[in-house]
């Protein structure tokens, strides 16, 4: 007895441990990895984003409506028992359920009737076609929700990447100012330069300390936007840093994170994509009109409205209700057929057809507006892309290397006493301003690429 109880206890413990391990595995699967690439974030967004989830449920509801629209009308079964005598002064008349009494005023009547409405004019086919187009429109609207939310995700990724690069630049510049301040202090102690130069270095350092704080704040804000888009909070981020191998081609090696961001809720593993696109403006317009989800949704809604207009016209065809009836009156059996046809006296269904036609014309206007908006978005995004491309081309490798050499030469010259502190600080400010503008140009160019993909509804890589 004791041995069987022990076996039972071990079995219960084993099941409990399996349940706990499954719960832990499921919880781990729902966590957001701390080191996050754009590809991973997009996959998580499709699974976790609340707007996408709502659109997905709407698709399920529309799919159920499609099934309902395809059903045939249910028949009606009528069962009746009437004129059952429960008291009569005549002898032999009570109780009486199945026999006829010619002297009685009423005999039992049992009725079994089966009614079926026969739809005419192809109403079921038109109703099904309209629901099918509604389902396709709902699926396209779900894809449009994904398109919109992915675009917001990419913008947040770009903002986080820009903040990270600006933070790295600001921290590097601040370290150089610290070295310059140390060197200046040594020169002042030796009597080579006046003490006022120390104040000049300290005053110039303030703006870079401010830039560090602003970059950290911008990075934190972008992280909060990312978590919001992923339907997550800071507690949903994995505490361990998982190895990430599925990096996008645009990223290459994992970017170096500044030390001050090591404790950030997320480490964004993303970079800027400086490659030009190969598609022409006409191709981009064609992509948008053929593949953009909101345009496809408008087309399906128009097709649904056309089917609804045909259904409304078919309502003028009278449906026929055929009833098959069996009756037993006393001891007698009888059968019959009843045909019912509605009379269009007060409502001839013309108003329904006029309403459907107006809705179809509204759907046509909405489709034209969606197509016009898609083309407009493509043209605006393409012009922004060309402008950002021209700005980015200004920052060639040769120009950036010249700025780097200028700063290096100014630093060495100041150490050797061949140049003044003012010239060194000026070279550092020029380099920092150029690199900050370069980071902004890369970010702007990246955003124009996302704008183009948002406007066309497809990847351009």
PyMOL commands that set and color helices and strands:
alter all, ss='L'
color gray80, all
select helices_A, chain A and resi 2-30+38-48+50-70+123-190+196-229+234-236+259-261+281-291+293-314+350-394+397-416+421-456
alter helices_A, ss='H'
color red, helices_A
select strands_A, chain A and resi 35-37+76-82+109-118+267-269+320-329+332-341
alter strands_A, ss='S'
color yellow, strands_A
deselect
rebuild
show_as cartoon
